[in-house]
Every structure is written in structure tokens, then in C-alpha cells.
Amino acid sequence: MFLAGAALRGFVTDLVVLNGQGPLATSVPVSVPVHDLRCARLRHALPGLVAVLRRVHPDVIVSTLGYVNLALLALRPFLRGRPRILVREANTPSQSIPTTPWPGLFRIGYRMLYRHADAIICSSRLIGDELRRDFSVPERLLHDLANPVDVASIRQAASAPKRKPGAGLRFVAAGRLTVQKGFDRLLDLLPALPDDTHVTIFGDGPKRPDLETQAVRRITRAPTHFC
């Protein structure tokens, strides 16, 4: 959506990816050149990344992954023209940094490098609060921008709704099954609902086994199934 919106507004854009074989590959506008570094890990992709950026010579770089954000901010002195760098932080650092291979090194990187970004896009106010409080990022760099939703595409791809048989309330939730999504909090609320309530959760992720176990404990009050 960002690429399509930028193109509509007259910006010339290029897309650089570590691996161009992901499920979203077909959603990239055909007018946008894609530079596939064909690497599974950033450390192997760094020479190719620098080469692409030097060749394309962008005025502005927009990065959306925490570890790539840090790498680009560290590499800026070696890029032609010292382009402006806008980074996006999609998760609260308190949740994302502990999952990295070197949490201590990442904390140092956030504290030293994020303040040198030209702007930081935060998908929630909570993310911005953590960056300001825990990593001394200046408030002037922080900009709240909720994740966009392509409503038209979702409606086009959606099938006709089917209600789970039976009386009572029916709830549907969807998302990646991670701590940040808060599905555990949803399941904790189910005992307060009527006995004939049913919940369907669409998604997958590392927390699925824990959530399924939690759902079994609640099943006498509000049956839940995962899709």
C-alpha cells in the first residue's frame, strides 16, 4: 500500500528485499523495480544492500524492520549523498528486542542510532512512549501512524460469512498468534460471557500451542477453535 500510494503521488520508488519469494511478492506494483538480495540473513545481504543503495542513490530510504533500521542508520556515512532515513517500528521494543539473537547489543543500537533517524514511524502510541522513555529518542522524531488496511482488497477476497451453528454470541478474531496481539487476554475474558458463546480465531504463530491449551481450559464456558 505504501508503494502504490507513493507512486500515485508522483514519487519514484524502488523496493529492496532480502528475499523476494514471499507471499506478498505479487502485490508489488508492476511499475516498482524490485531489487532481490536473495539472502536469508541480513549479515550476508549487507554488501549487496550497500551496492544497490549506491547505484540507485535514493534521496529518502524507508525501512520497516528493526534490525535493518539499525544497519541502515549505521551505514549512512558510507552512502552517497547521506540520504534521509525514515524507520518504522512495528512492535514495542520491550517485546521485540528480547527475541533477537543479541538483546543487549540491540538495546545499545537502539539507544545510539535511533536518535539519528530523520523520522520514526510508530504503529502505536505505546511504541513511541517506549522509544522516548527507554532509549531517549527525541519526541520530535516520533510520528504515530496506524497500520493501513486495504479494505477494498479484503472485501474482494472475502467469502460469504458463515455463522457457527447454534444460538448465542459468535466472535471472530484474526492475526498472528504472538504475545503482542493479546489473544490470551481475549481468552481470559470468555468466562464472563454466556455459556452459548463461541469464538473463532484465524491465525498462526509461535503462541498457538499456549493459546490452544488456554482455550481448552475455557471450553466449558465459551468454546474456541483455531483456523
C-alpha positions, -999 to +999 in steps of 0.1 A: +000+000+000+029+024+008+045+018-026+012+022-045+004+054-026+038+068-032+036+061-070+002+077-072+017+109-056+045+110-082+073+096-061+098+074-079+103+043-058+124+012-057+119-018-034+149-037-018+141-070-002+163-097+014+142-125-002+117-117-030+099-150-028+075-142+000+037-144-002+034-106-008+056-106-039+026-105-063+012-074-045+041-051-055+030-027-083+045-037-116+059-002-120+081-006-090+116-021-096+124-049-071+160-055-060+161-090-046+193-095-025+185-133-023+198-137+012+182-153+042+202-132+067+210-095+068+247-100+075+251-118+042+230-092+024+249-061+036+273-059+007+245-062-018+224-037+001+251-011+000+257-017-037+220-013-045+217+019-025+249+034-041+236+025-075+200+038-070+212+068-050+179+075-032+170+108-016+150+090+011+152+055+025+122+040+043+130+009+064+104-012+082+124-039+101+142-032+134+174-049+126+175-034+091+168+000+106+199-002+128+220-014+099+210+014+076+215+041+103+250+027+109+258+026+072+245+061+063+280+077+064+291+053+037+261+060+014+262+086-015+247+119-005+238+108+030+201+102+022+174+109+047+164+077+066+128+071+079+124+040+100+093+022+111+089+005+144+061-021+142+064-037+177+071-025+212+109-028+218+102-044+251+086-074+233+107-075+201+143-069+214+143-100+238+136-122+208+167-111+189+200-131+190+218-104+209+193-084+230+220-064+248+236-053+215+202-043+201+194-022+231+227-003+227+220+001+190+185+015+196+199+039+222+228+051+200+213+050+165+176+057+165+181+093+176+199+098+143+169+088+122+152+116+103+118+103+115+105+073+132+071+059+123+053+042+152+023+020+146+010+028+181+015+055+208+028+028+232+057+021+208+066+058+207+064+060+245+089+032+249+113+047+224+112+080+242+113+066+278+137+037+274+160+048+246+160+086+249+146+091+214+136+128+210+098+134+208+102+154+176+113+123+157+083+102+167+052+100+145+022+079+152+008+061+121-015+031+125-011+002+101-030+007+069-058-017+059-066-024+023-103-026+028-112-030-009-089-059-014-100-077+018-137-073+008-129-086-027-111-117-014-136-124+014-161-152+011-197-150+023-198-152+061-209-184+077-222-184+112-211-212+135-243-232+142-262-226+174-276-198+194-256-173+213-229-148+206-203-155+178-169-138+178-142-139+151-106-127+157-077-128+132-040-122+135-006-136+141-005-157+173+021-137+192+023-120+226+018-086+211-016-095+196-032-102+230-053-133+222-045-146+256-064-116+270-093-124+248-095-159+261-093-147+297-124-127+291-145-156+279-157-170+312-176-137+318-197-144+286-228-165+283-223-203+281-235-204+244-208-180+232-184-193+205-151-178+194-132-185+162-096-174+158-079-172+124-041-172+125-009-190+133+023-182+151+046-193+180+020-188+207-005-212+191+002-242+214-001-220+245-033-204+233-049-238+224-041-250+259-056-219+274-087-223+252-092-259+264-093-246+300-121-222+290-141-245+267-168-252+293-177-215+292-170-204+256-159-230+230-130-218+209-114-232+177-084-220+157-083-219+119 
